[in-house]
């Protein structure tokens, strides 16, 4: 990246970095000699290397937490920490023959534990969603409530909530792809429980909240970031008018 990054504000920087990493991943996906796990591994490593380099250039005094790098304890003493997932949905990215679009790049800045600037790039769709110019949520179609869940491990709580609400479960890859699908009006909610970390949800939560969506833990509490243990296993993103409906169903399922 030859352009100057230091003049961008945090919101514009998050969007620019996510978009540029996504452009690089698209080129790699087209040219890499192997699909599947080798392609995914190369994408993870290469996007991470570039994002870290660009952040060192643009925000050298900020901390960084990345899925693809060892955690640096120094981040815990910093108010400003960039939380990134260079390639969210590695499995889907590697499925080149299917040309799956449900993979993403997550770039977010957490200040005092809360995401304040964020971007989710969906490179295969040619879209980047961010806090610089938040998109107004589209309303989902009528009919049954639709709940987006993990493609590989739909959580039991989602199955119970769907049964209580007579809702339909829609499997999809990347957490960022699912959160942005709610924003685009393809579903009423994204519900997850188990197996996630801060880098999986920080950017999606930042973008969703800036757009006016509800985003919380399954107990309704805030998602907090830059914690000593980055494990953050559960998440609910939905249109605000349905938040209490989903939270009530979750509480009943957990009772």
RASULJO-V420332 format. One record per residue. N is the residue number from 1. OMEGA is omega as a letter, one per 30 degrees, with the letter a starting at -180 (NA if undefined). Layout:
BEGIN
n->N omega->OMEGA
n->N omega->OMEGA
END
This chain:
BEGIN
n->1 omega->a
n->2 omega->a
n->3 omega->l
n->4 omega->a
n->5 omega->a
n->6 omega->a
n->7 omega->a
n->8 omega->l
n->9 omega->a
n->10 omega->a
n->11 omega->a
n->12 omega->l
n->13 omega->l
n->14 omega->a
n->15 omega->a
n->16 omega->a
n->17 omega->l
n->18 omega->a
n->19 omega->a
n->20 omega->l
n->21 omega->l
n->22 omega->l
n->23 omega->l
n->24 omega->l
n->25 omega->l
n->26 omega->l
n->27 omega->l
n->28 omega->a
n->29 omega->a
n->30 omega->a
n->31 omega->a
n->32 omega->a
n->33 omega->a
n->34 omega->l
n->35 omega->l
n->36 omega->a
n->37 omega->l
n->38 omega->l
n->39 omega->l
n->40 omega->l
n->41 omega->l
n->42 omega->l
n->43 omega->l
n->44 omega->a
n->45 omega->a
n->46 omega->l
n->47 omega->l
n->48 omega->a
n->49 omega->a
n->50 omega->l
n->51 omega->l
n->52 omega->l
n->53 omega->a
n->54 omega->l
n->55 omega->l
n->56 omega->l
n->57 omega->a
n->58 omega->a
n->59 omega->a
n->60 omega->a
n->61 omega->a
n->62 omega->l
n->63 omega->l
n->64 omega->l
n->65 omega->a
n->66 omega->l
n->67 omega->a
n->68 omega->l
n->69 omega->l
n->70 omega->l
n->71 omega->l
n->72 omega->a
n->73 omega->l
n->74 omega->a
n->75 omega->a
n->76 omega->l
n->77 omega->a
n->78 omega->l
n->79 omega->a
n->80 omega->a
n->81 omega->l
n->82 omega->a
n->83 omega->a
n->84 omega->l
n->85 omega->a
n->86 omega->l
n->87 omega->l
n->88 omega->a
n->89 omega->a
n->90 omega->a
n->91 omega->a
n->92 omega->l
n->93 omega->a
n->94 omega->a
n->95 omega->a
n->96 omega->a
n->97 omega->l
n->98 omega->l
n->99 omega->a
n->100 omega->l
n->101 omega->a
n->102 omega->l
n->103 omega->a
n->104 omega->l
n->105 omega->a
n->106 omega->l
n->107 omega->a
n->108 omega->l
n->109 omega->l
n->110 omega->l
n->111 omega->a
n->112 omega->l
n->113 omega->a
n->114 omega->l
n->115 omega->a
n->116 omega->l
n->117 omega->a
n->118 omega->l
n->119 omega->l
n->120 omega->l
n->121 omega->l
n->122 omega->a
n->123 omega->a
n->124 omega->l
n->125 omega->a
n->126 omega->a
n->127 omega->l
n->128 omega->l
n->129 omega->a
n->130 omega->a
n->131 omega->l
n->132 omega->l
n->133 omega->a
n->134 omega->l
n->135 omega->l
n->136 omega->a
n->137 omega->l
n->138 omega->l
n->139 omega->l
n->140 omega->a
n->141 omega->l
n->142 omega->a
n->143 omega->a
n->144 omega->l
n->145 omega->a
n->146 omega->a
n->147 omega->l
n->148 omega->a
n->149 omega->l
n->150 omega->l
n->151 omega->a
n->152 omega->a
n->153 omega->l
n->154 omega->a
n->155 omega->a
n->156 omega->a
n->157 omega->l
n->158 omega->l
n->159 omega->l
n->160 omega->l
n->161 omega->l
n->162 omega->l
n->163 omega->a
n->164 omega->a
n->165 omega->a
n->166 omega->a
n->167 omega->l
n->168 omega->l
n->169 omega->l
n->170 omega->l
n->171 omega->l
n->172 omega->a
n->173 omega->a
n->174 omega->l
n->175 omega->l
n->176 omega->l
n->177 omega->a
n->178 omega->l
n->179 omega->a
n->180 omega->l
n->181 omega->l
n->182 omega->l
n->183 omega->a
n->184 omega->l
n->185 omega->l
n->186 omega->l
n->187 omega->l
n->188 omega->a
n->189 omega->l
n->190 omega->a
n->191 omega->l
n->192 omega->l
n->193 omega->l
n->194 omega->l
n->195 omega->l
n->196 omega->l
n->197 omega->a
n->198 omega->a
n->199 omega->l
n->200 omega->a
n->201 omega->a
n->202 omega->l
n->203 omega->l
n->204 omega->l
n->205 omega->l
n->206 omega->l
n->207 omega->a
n->208 omega->a
n->209 omega->l
n->210 omega->l
n->211 omega->l
n->212 omega->l
n->213 omega->l
n->214 omega->l
n->215 omega->a
n->216 omega->l
n->217 omega->a
n->218 omega->l
n->219 omega->l
n->220 omega->a
n->221 omega->a
n->222 omega->l
n->223 omega->a
n->224 omega->a
n->225 omega->a
n->226 omega->l
n->227 omega->l
n->228 omega->l
n->229 omega->a
n->230 omega->l
n->231 omega->a
n->232 omega->a
n->233 omega->a
n->234 omega->a
n->235 omega->l
n->236 omega->l
n->237 omega->a
n->238 omega->l
n->239 omega->a
n->240 omega->a
n->241 omega->l
n->242 omega->a
n->243 omega->a
n->244 omega->l
n->245 omega->a
n->246 omega->a
n->247 omega->l
n->248 omega->l
n->249 omega->l
n->250 omega->l
n->251 omega->l
n->252 omega->l
n->253 omega->a
n->254 omega->a
n->255 omega->NA
END
